[in-house]
Amino acid sequence: MTAQLLILISGILLLAYLLDLSAKFTRIPTVIWLLAMGWGLQQFTQFAQIKVPELNGILPVFGTIGLILIVLEGALDLKLSKRAIPLISSAFLMSLLPFIAFTGLFAWALVEVEQTTWRIAILNALPFAIISSAIAIPSVKNFKVRIRAFITYESSISDIIGVLVFNFILINKVYNFQSVLGFFGQILVVFVLSIVLSIVLSFLLSRMSNHVKYGPILLLILLLYSLSKLWHLPGLIFILIFGLALSNLHLFKEWRIARFFQPEKIPQEIKQFSDIVAEATFLIRSLFFVLFGFMIQTEDLLNLNTLPWSIGLMALLFSLRFLFLLLTRQSLSPYLFVAPRGLITILLYLSIPVSLQLRTVNQALFIQVILCSILVMMIGLIFHKEPVQNTPPHDTH
């Protein structure tokens, strides 16, 4: 059984790698093939009457690790400069404004239909309002620098805002000045700690002489994120700041503290660390989406009761995106189409206590919205006329 399992996993990952290479030419996001591969494996195991152990507990673990690595990989790819400020500002607005509008309108609909409280309605609506960086960032990796930078900022900020607001709504039952002050206090604490921890980890990266050092750094990052999650702190802020700090250490070369980081050595270390992160991200992301595809039930895909809701949510999603892209003066193509729901949506859905889940917001609705948003993105990317490029980004102008 061990040999067969190793053959299956290695075969899946090798095929995922080939499909990832083909995405450069086909512009079909690899996640489409991974989900189809997982669903096909499920059909095969059912046909062959192969018993598969319960996998529900594994999915959140792979999803959390994948989310950390994907945000880190995206941040490591970004270069900051004064010319990047308008881009970052636009990405922030595009991650915040549609999020607020979508959550509010969907929650209002849930309140009217389910006759529930606003708190429960917002908790159930929030996962649908967040762009999945796990799908968006890899899907545009072959596009121009500006497109990659905008999508990385937008989707990463969307993840962070979504997790922050979700945890705030979930933890607090009463919303007053004190709870709001505590919320922003947590953000400030994490921001300060993130800067300190980024300095410490960067120092370790430049000073560790052992041939095994990138693994421990990654494990420390996972540990710190997990601790922040236990304490209900926004750990994704730390991941984003650490990645940005590493990729932009050249901005601090004039600082007195920079002499402790062996500046002549650090660029090579960061390059090697980025390569390790990219490799790990590919493996975890591929396994997660194959696993998710394996757990997709055919009856959920064809559920006619949730289909009107799915169509309505897709119409709302892209109408708001169209409106806010015009308001922020961004080009419609390809940004209009790159708003997939995915990994973070699944993780937050699984985090909603059973007592707070609504009948309308079920697994079938999540699967339909996730798949439809990915298919829309695929079509948009295929028909986007701008040429792709493979050169690494030097700036985000």
Secondary structure as a PSIPRED ss2 file (coil, helix, strand):
# PSIPRED VFORMAT (PSIPRED V4.0)

   1 M C   1.000  0.000  0.000
   2 T H   0.000  1.000  0.000
   3 A H   0.000  1.000  0.000
   4 Q H   0.000  1.000  0.000
   5 L H   0.000  1.000  0.000
   6 L H   0.000  1.000  0.000
   7 I H   0.000  1.000  0.000
   8 L H   0.000  1.000  0.000
   9 I H   0.000  1.000  0.000
  10 S H   0.000  1.000  0.000
  11 G H   0.000  1.000  0.000
  12 I H   0.000  1.000  0.000
  13 L H   0.000  1.000  0.000
  14 L H   0.000  1.000  0.000
  15 L H   0.000  1.000  0.000
  16 A H   0.000  1.000  0.000
  17 Y H   0.000  1.000  0.000
  18 L H   0.000  1.000  0.000
  19 L H   0.000  1.000  0.000
  20 D H   0.000  1.000  0.000
  21 L H   0.000  1.000  0.000
  22 S H   0.000  1.000  0.000
  23 A H   0.000  1.000  0.000
  24 K H   0.000  1.000  0.000
  25 F H   0.000  1.000  0.000
  26 T H   0.000  1.000  0.000
  27 R C   1.000  0.000  0.000
  28 I C   1.000  0.000  0.000
  29 P C   1.000  0.000  0.000
  30 T H   0.000  1.000  0.000
  31 V H   0.000  1.000  0.000
  32 I H   0.000  1.000  0.000
  33 W H   0.000  1.000  0.000
  34 L H   0.000  1.000  0.000
  35 L H   0.000  1.000  0.000
  36 A H   0.000  1.000  0.000
  37 M H   0.000  1.000  0.000
  38 G H   0.000  1.000  0.000
  39 W H   0.000  1.000  0.000
  40 G H   0.000  1.000  0.000
  41 L H   0.000  1.000  0.000
  42 Q H   0.000  1.000  0.000
  43 Q H   0.000  1.000  0.000
  44 F H   0.000  1.000  0.000
  45 T H   0.000  1.000  0.000
  46 Q H   0.000  1.000  0.000
  47 F H   0.000  1.000  0.000
  48 A C   1.000  0.000  0.000
  49 Q C   1.000  0.000  0.000
  50 I C   1.000  0.000  0.000
  51 K C   1.000  0.000  0.000
  52 V C   1.000  0.000  0.000
  53 P C   1.000  0.000  0.000
  54 E C   1.000  0.000  0.000
  55 L C   1.000  0.000  0.000
  56 N C   1.000  0.000  0.000
  57 G C   1.000  0.000  0.000
  58 I H   0.000  1.000  0.000
  59 L H   0.000  1.000  0.000
  60 P H   0.000  1.000  0.000
  61 V H   0.000  1.000  0.000
  62 F H   0.000  1.000  0.000
  63 G H   0.000  1.000  0.000
  64 T H   0.000  1.000  0.000
  65 I H   0.000  1.000  0.000
  66 G H   0.000  1.000  0.000
  67 L H   0.000  1.000  0.000
  68 I H   0.000  1.000  0.000
  69 L H   0.000  1.000  0.000
  70 I H   0.000  1.000  0.000
  71 V H   0.000  1.000  0.000
  72 L H   0.000  1.000  0.000
  73 E H   0.000  1.000  0.000
  74 G H   0.000  1.000  0.000
  75 A H   0.000  1.000  0.000
  76 L H   0.000  1.000  0.000
  77 D C   1.000  0.000  0.000
  78 L C   1.000  0.000  0.000
  79 K C   1.000  0.000  0.000
  80 L C   1.000  0.000  0.000
  81 S C   1.000  0.000  0.000
  82 K H   0.000  1.000  0.000
  83 R H   0.000  1.000  0.000
  84 A H   0.000  1.000  0.000
  85 I H   0.000  1.000  0.000
  86 P H   0.000  1.000  0.000
  87 L H   0.000  1.000  0.000
  88 I H   0.000  1.000  0.000
  89 S H   0.000  1.000  0.000
  90 S H   0.000  1.000  0.000
  91 A H   0.000  1.000  0.000
  92 F H   0.000  1.000  0.000
  93 L H   0.000  1.000  0.000
  94 M H   0.000  1.000  0.000
  95 S H   0.000  1.000  0.000
  96 L H   0.000  1.000  0.000
  97 L H   0.000  1.000  0.000
  98 P H   0.000  1.000  0.000
  99 F H   0.000  1.000  0.000
 100 I H   0.000  1.000  0.000
 101 A H   0.000  1.000  0.000
 102 F H   0.000  1.000  0.000
 103 T H   0.000  1.000  0.000
 104 G H   0.000  1.000  0.000
 105 L H   0.000  1.000  0.000
 106 F H   0.000  1.000  0.000
 107 A H   0.000  1.000  0.000
 108 W H   0.000  1.000  0.000
 109 A H   0.000  1.000  0.000
 110 L H   0.000  1.000  0.000
 111 V H   0.000  1.000  0.000
 112 E H   0.000  1.000  0.000
 113 V H   0.000  1.000  0.000
 114 E H   0.000  1.000  0.000
 115 Q C   1.000  0.000  0.000
 116 T C   1.000  0.000  0.000
 117 T C   1.000  0.000  0.000
 118 W H   0.000  1.000  0.000
 119 R H   0.000  1.000  0.000
 120 I H   0.000  1.000  0.000
 121 A H   0.000  1.000  0.000
 122 I H   0.000  1.000  0.000
 123 L H   0.000  1.000  0.000
 124 N H   0.000  1.000  0.000
 125 A H   0.000  1.000  0.000
 126 L H   0.000  1.000  0.000
 127 P H   0.000  1.000  0.000
 128 F H   0.000  1.000  0.000
 129 A H   0.000  1.000  0.000
 130 I C   1.000  0.000  0.000
 131 I C   1.000  0.000  0.000
 132 S C   1.000  0.000  0.000
 133 S H   0.000  1.000  0.000
 134 A H   0.000  1.000  0.000
 135 I H   0.000  1.000  0.000
 136 A H   0.000  1.000  0.000
 137 I H   0.000  1.000  0.000
 138 P H   0.000  1.000  0.000
 139 S H   0.000  1.000  0.000
 140 V C   1.000  0.000  0.000
 141 K C   1.000  0.000  0.000
 142 N C   1.000  0.000  0.000
 143 F C   1.000  0.000  0.000
 144 K C   1.000  0.000  0.000
 145 V H   0.000  1.000  0.000
 146 R H   0.000  1.000  0.000
 147 I H   0.000  1.000  0.000
 148 R H   0.000  1.000  0.000
 149 A H   0.000  1.000  0.000
 150 F H   0.000  1.000  0.000
 151 I H   0.000  1.000  0.000
 152 T H   0.000  1.000  0.000
 153 Y H   0.000  1.000  0.000
 154 E H   0.000  1.000  0.000
 155 S H   0.000  1.000  0.000
 156 S H   0.000  1.000  0.000
 157 I H   0.000  1.000  0.000
 158 S H   0.000  1.000  0.000
 159 D H   0.000  1.000  0.000
 160 I H   0.000  1.000  0.000
 161 I H   0.000  1.000  0.000
 162 G H   0.000  1.000  0.000
 163 V H   0.000  1.000  0.000
 164 L H   0.000  1.000  0.000
 165 V H   0.000  1.000  0.000
 166 F H   0.000  1.000  0.000
 167 N H   0.000  1.000  0.000
 168 F H   0.000  1.000  0.000
 169 I H   0.000  1.000  0.000
 170 L H   0.000  1.000  0.000
 171 I H   0.000  1.000  0.000
 172 N C   1.000  0.000  0.000
 173 K C   1.000  0.000  0.000
 174 V C   1.000  0.000  0.000
 175 Y C   1.000  0.000  0.000
 176 N C   1.000  0.000  0.000
 177 F H   0.000  1.000  0.000
 178 Q H   0.000  1.000  0.000
 179 S H   0.000  1.000  0.000
 180 V H   0.000  1.000  0.000
 181 L H   0.000  1.000  0.000
 182 G H   0.000  1.000  0.000
 183 F H   0.000  1.000  0.000
 184 F H   0.000  1.000  0.000
 185 G H   0.000  1.000  0.000
 186 Q H   0.000  1.000  0.000
 187 I H   0.000  1.000  0.000
 188 L H   0.000  1.000  0.000
 189 V H   0.000  1.000  0.000
 190 V H   0.000  1.000  0.000
 191 F H   0.000  1.000  0.000
 192 V H   0.000  1.000  0.000
 193 L H   0.000  1.000  0.000
 194 S H   0.000  1.000  0.000
 195 I H   0.000  1.000  0.000
 196 V H   0.000  1.000  0.000
 197 L H   0.000  1.000  0.000
 198 S H   0.000  1.000  0.000
 199 I H   0.000  1.000  0.000
 200 V H   0.000  1.000  0.000
 201 L H   0.000  1.000  0.000
 202 S H   0.000  1.000  0.000
 203 F H   0.000  1.000  0.000
 204 L H   0.000  1.000  0.000
 205 L H   0.000  1.000  0.000
 206 S H   0.000  1.000  0.000
 207 R H   0.000  1.000  0.000
 208 M C   1.000  0.000  0.000
 209 S C   1.000  0.000  0.000
 210 N C   1.000  0.000  0.000
 211 H C   1.000  0.000  0.000
 212 V C   1.000  0.000  0.000
 213 K C   1.000  0.000  0.000
 214 Y H   0.000  1.000  0.000
 215 G H   0.000  1.000  0.000
 216 P H   0.000  1.000  0.000
 217 I H   0.000  1.000  0.000
 218 L H   0.000  1.000  0.000
 219 L H   0.000  1.000  0.000
 220 L H   0.000  1.000  0.000
 221 I H   0.000  1.000  0.000
 222 L H   0.000  1.000  0.000
 223 L H   0.000  1.000  0.000
 224 L H   0.000  1.000  0.000
 225 Y H   0.000  1.000  0.000
 226 S H   0.000  1.000  0.000
 227 L H   0.000  1.000  0.000
 228 S H   0.000  1.000  0.000
 229 K H   0.000  1.000  0.000
 230 L H   0.000  1.000  0.000
 231 W C   1.000  0.000  0.000
 232 H C   1.000  0.000  0.000
 233 L C   1.000  0.000  0.000
 234 P C   1.000  0.000  0.000
 235 G H   0.000  1.000  0.000
 236 L H   0.000  1.000  0.000
 237 I H   0.000  1.000  0.000
 238 F H   0.000  1.000  0.000
 239 I H   0.000  1.000  0.000
 240 L H   0.000  1.000  0.000
 241 I H   0.000  1.000  0.000
 242 F H   0.000  1.000  0.000
 243 G H   0.000  1.000  0.000
 244 L H   0.000  1.000  0.000
 245 A H   0.000  1.000  0.000
 246 L H   0.000  1.000  0.000
 247 S H   0.000  1.000  0.000
 248 N C   1.000  0.000  0.000
 249 L H   0.000  1.000  0.000
 250 H H   0.000  1.000  0.000
 251 L H   0.000  1.000  0.000
 252 F H   0.000  1.000  0.000
 253 K C   1.000  0.000  0.000
 254 E C   1.000  0.000  0.000
 255 W C   1.000  0.000  0.000
 256 R H   0.000  1.000  0.000
 257 I H   0.000  1.000  0.000
 258 A H   0.000  1.000  0.000
 259 R H   0.000  1.000  0.000
 260 F H   0.000  1.000  0.000
 261 F H   0.000  1.000  0.000
 262 Q C   1.000  0.000  0.000
 263 P C   1.000  0.000  0.000
 264 E C   1.000  0.000  0.000
 265 K C   1.000  0.000  0.000
 266 I H   0.000  1.000  0.000
 267 P H   0.000  1.000  0.000
 268 Q H   0.000  1.000  0.000
 269 E H   0.000  1.000  0.000
 270 I H   0.000  1.000  0.000
 271 K H   0.000  1.000  0.000
 272 Q H   0.000  1.000  0.000
 273 F H   0.000  1.000  0.000
 274 S H   0.000  1.000  0.000
 275 D H   0.000  1.000  0.000
 276 I H   0.000  1.000  0.000
 277 V H   0.000  1.000  0.000
 278 A H   0.000  1.000  0.000
 279 E H   0.000  1.000  0.000
 280 A H   0.000  1.000  0.000
 281 T H   0.000  1.000  0.000
 282 F H   0.000  1.000  0.000
 283 L H   0.000  1.000  0.000
 284 I H   0.000  1.000  0.000
 285 R H   0.000  1.000  0.000
 286 S H   0.000  1.000  0.000
 287 L H   0.000  1.000  0.000
 288 F H   0.000  1.000  0.000
 289 F H   0.000  1.000  0.000
 290 V H   0.000  1.000  0.000
 291 L H   0.000  1.000  0.000
 292 F H   0.000  1.000  0.000
 293 G H   0.000  1.000  0.000
 294 F H   0.000  1.000  0.000
 295 M H   0.000  1.000  0.000
 296 I C   1.000  0.000  0.000
 297 Q C   1.000  0.000  0.000
 298 T H   0.000  1.000  0.000
 299 E H   0.000  1.000  0.000
 300 D H   0.000  1.000  0.000
 301 L H   0.000  1.000  0.000
 302 L C   1.000  0.000  0.000
 303 N C   1.000  0.000  0.000
 304 L C   1.000  0.000  0.000
 305 N C   1.000  0.000  0.000
 306 T C   1.000  0.000  0.000
 307 L H   0.000  1.000  0.000
 308 P H   0.000  1.000  0.000
 309 W H   0.000  1.000  0.000
 310 S H   0.000  1.000  0.000
 311 I H   0.000  1.000  0.000
 312 G H   0.000  1.000  0.000
 313 L H   0.000  1.000  0.000
 314 M H   0.000  1.000  0.000
 315 A H   0.000  1.000  0.000
 316 L H   0.000  1.000  0.000
 317 L H   0.000  1.000  0.000
 318 F H   0.000  1.000  0.000
 319 S H   0.000  1.000  0.000
 320 L H   0.000  1.000  0.000
 321 R H   0.000  1.000  0.000
 322 F H   0.000  1.000  0.000
 323 L H   0.000  1.000  0.000
 324 F H   0.000  1.000  0.000
 325 L H   0.000  1.000  0.000
 326 L H   0.000  1.000  0.000
 327 L H   0.000  1.000  0.000
 328 T C   1.000  0.000  0.000
 329 R C   1.000  0.000  0.000
 330 Q C   1.000  0.000  0.000
 331 S C   1.000  0.000  0.000
 332 L C   1.000  0.000  0.000
 333 S C   1.000  0.000  0.000
 334 P C   1.000  0.000  0.000
 335 Y C   1.000  0.000  0.000
 336 L C   1.000  0.000  0.000
 337 F C   1.000  0.000  0.000
 338 V C   1.000  0.000  0.000
 339 A C   1.000  0.000  0.000
 340 P C   1.000  0.000  0.000
 341 R C   1.000  0.000  0.000
 342 G C   1.000  0.000  0.000
 343 L H   0.000  1.000  0.000
 344 I H   0.000  1.000  0.000
 345 T H   0.000  1.000  0.000
 346 I H   0.000  1.000  0.000
 347 L H   0.000  1.000  0.000
 348 L H   0.000  1.000  0.000
 349 Y H   0.000  1.000  0.000
 350 L H   0.000  1.000  0.000
 351 S H   0.000  1.000  0.000
 352 I C   1.000  0.000  0.000
 353 P C   1.000  0.000  0.000
 354 V H   0.000  1.000  0.000
 355 S H   0.000  1.000  0.000
 356 L H   0.000  1.000  0.000
 357 Q C   1.000  0.000  0.000
 358 L C   1.000  0.000  0.000
 359 R C   1.000  0.000  0.000
 360 T C   1.000  0.000  0.000
 361 V C   1.000  0.000  0.000
 362 N C   1.000  0.000  0.000
 363 Q H   0.000  1.000  0.000
 364 A H   0.000  1.000  0.000
 365 L H   0.000  1.000  0.000
 366 F H   0.000  1.000  0.000
 367 I H   0.000  1.000  0.000
 368 Q H   0.000  1.000  0.000
 369 V H   0.000  1.000  0.000
 370 I H   0.000  1.000  0.000
 371 L H   0.000  1.000  0.000
 372 C H   0.000  1.000  0.000
 373 S H   0.000  1.000  0.000
 374 I H   0.000  1.000  0.000
 375 L H   0.000  1.000  0.000
 376 V H   0.000  1.000  0.000
 377 M H   0.000  1.000  0.000
 378 M H   0.000  1.000  0.000
 379 I H   0.000  1.000  0.000
 380 G H   0.000  1.000  0.000
 381 L H   0.000  1.000  0.000
 382 I H   0.000  1.000  0.000
 383 F H   0.000  1.000  0.000
 384 H C   1.000  0.000  0.000
 385 K C   1.000  0.000  0.000
 386 E C   1.000  0.000  0.000
 387 P C   1.000  0.000  0.000
 388 V C   1.000  0.000  0.000
 389 Q C   1.000  0.000  0.000
 390 N C   1.000  0.000  0.000
 391 T C   1.000  0.000  0.000
 392 P C   1.000  0.000  0.000
 393 P C   1.000  0.000  0.000
 394 H C   1.000  0.000  0.000
 395 D C   1.000  0.000  0.000
 396 T C   1.000  0.000  0.000
 397 H C   1.000  0.000  0.000
